[in-house]
Amino acid sequence: MTPTSRNRAMIAIIDALCRDYLQGKEEVLRLSAIALLTGGHILIEDLPGLGKTTIALALAGITGLSFGRVQCTSDLLPSDITGLSVFNRDEGRFTFLAGPIFNNIVLLDEINRAMPRTQSAMLEAMEERRVTIEGVTHPLPDPFMVFATQNPSDQSGTFPLPESQLDRFLFCTGIGYPPEQLEKGIISGGGIRERIGAMTPVATAADLLAARRAVTEEVYLSDKVVGYIYTLVAATRNHPRILTGLSTRAAINLAQAARGAAFMEGRDFVAPEDVKGIAAAVCAHRLLLRPEYEAVDRRELLRSIIAEITLPLA
């Protein structure tokens, strides 16, 4: 088996095992695996109690990566996430106490309940994979992934995420209620947190980093697909309902996610359908609409834009 084949097999195992524990959540699990593969972060917006936290725990358990959790509240301070320096009297010097951000997978639960100042503490970590505390820069572990959840913005005690932070998330998606029969089975079987805690890891950090290199180096992105991505991005910048269209970072992220999607399908090239199928999760949350169109569903608007663009021939 070639290195690339082993990498694909490893990702398939992660995906399959997660589905065994979390049936009915296949799409969000697929996006989570792609985010882990491509070095991206994921934001899940949905009602409480639908399994957002459980997905993050399962992903950490099956990969064997270190896991940190931050329960966001209105009184949460940036240092509660990043850590702080404490004076050690015995040694006569300051000692840095690392916060939960120094883990491979970091769950920011209900991120939009934290104050904007605390939310912004994550920007450097998400973009640069490092944090600067009291003038000292500390690198974060690799791989590093932020798995954030947020409640719908119309719930009490929430603060909207700034556009600059939304732009750092590779994906934004939801979960939704499970189908009737599946939900009845979940009710009958009870919670699965104990089973997740007993998971046997099937990969190492080195395996994941090797798979990430394969996505970047071995999955081909043709000029036609690049042109298709640019056409999509340009269309959002000239749409009458959109105040600010997709940025160059969004285009790069879309190409990156499409590579990951192709890799998950066992291909070494990106098809236009890969871009089309993943565009809403990558791009919709980055659109800034004109005030009179704020009530418009961003995903549906983006899908309508995509529908007007002709797919290039492979």
Buried (B, 14 or more C-beta within 10 A) or exposed (E): EEEBEBBBBBBEEBBEBBBEBBBBBEEBBBBBBBBBBBBBBBBBBBEEEBBBBBBBBBBBBBBBBBBBBBBBBEEBEBBBBBBBBEEEEEEEEEEEEBBBBBBBBBBBBBBBBBBEEBBBBBBBBBBEBEBEBEEEEBEBBEBBBBBBBBBEEEEEEBBEBEEEBBBBBBBBBBBEEBEEEEEEEBEEEEEBEEEBEEBEBBBEBEBBEBBBEBBBEBBEBBEBBBEBBEEBBBBBEEBEBBEEBBBEEBBEBBBBBBBBBBBBEEBEBBBBBBBBBBBBBBBBBBBBBEEEBEEBEBBEBBBEBBEEBEBBEE
